Amino acid sequence: MTFQVKAIATEFTRNIGKSTLYLALTIASVKFSHFLFRFFRSRKMSSSSSSTSPTADAATLRRNRILSSKLYFDVLPSKVPLIYSSAYDISFLGIEKLHPFDSSKWGRVCRFLIVDGVLNKNSIVEPLEASKDDLLVVHSESYLSSLKSSPNVAMIIEVPPVALFPNCLVQQKVLFPFRKQVGGTILAAKLAKEQGWAINVGGGFHHCSSEKGGGFCAYADISLCIHFAFVRLNISRVMIIDLDAHQGNGHEMDFSNDSRVYILDMYNPGIYPFDFEARRYIDQKVEVASGTTTNVYLRKLDEALEI
């Protein structure tokens, strides 16, 4: 009898043990199911967020870069809103003579104004060099990295011998002057809003877009200037009046789908760059042929600017 009671007690204990084990496994299973549910839901939300927000993330990053830039700075009242630096001028081993573009003209313009008594040397505003973060507001990492290749720079500025130079020299003697001019263009917008007008003696690299340089234009200073103005100057609409003889295909590509930017381009369609795709994005074309006289040119410009 004692043995039987023990057997019953032992069996009862086993049953309780099994029930406890089943209950523990059930609880663990429920908890694990909840964990898996939360894990996959968070993965799905993360995936959904990453798939829908690259544009928003890029816009936020661009805005942060603009807000943290040092290219906008206060200018003394004794200065006039004319921006220039002796670093603008490109002169190295005679390479400036290998291209029709006069890469030392900026200094000569200022010297002429000083000698003529129109400008005081001490009243000129000197800009800062655009940093990599500043350039990334428009340009991609891959494009900026491509400028570390001397052959690539040589193709952009159309001076083949530059391909043979060490890139450290190309950076110092070619790209650094360009980056200083970019800083000048960006600063000019701030001074123009504050004082009613401003001139950057250099810049105007209208053949360069965010992903492609050319025609002696390595950085898209016009596009950069406009994006800075949108954020820092609270400007909502911009008009580009491009009066260079060559079509400004760089900024036209950059603002191809931006209704905030209106482009008037007065150019000769029979010369470089023959960018027919970019021409589609010109809001107002004024085409002038080679041999157009000054009077005819000015009349066409007046008509184009009529409101």
Secondary structure by P-SEA (a helix, b strand, c coil): caaaaaaaaaaaaaaaaaaaaaaaaaaaaaaaaaaaaaaaaaaaaaaaaaaccaaaaaaaaaaaaaaacccbbbbccccccbbbbccccccccccccccccccaaaaaaaaaaaaacccccccbbbbcccccccccccccaaaaaaaccaaaaaaaacccccccccaaaaaaccaaaaaaaaaaaaaaaaaaaacccccccccccccccccccccccccaaaaaaaaaaaccccccbbbbbccccccaaaaaaaacccccbbbbbbcccccccccaaaaaaccccccccccccaaaaaaaaaaaacc
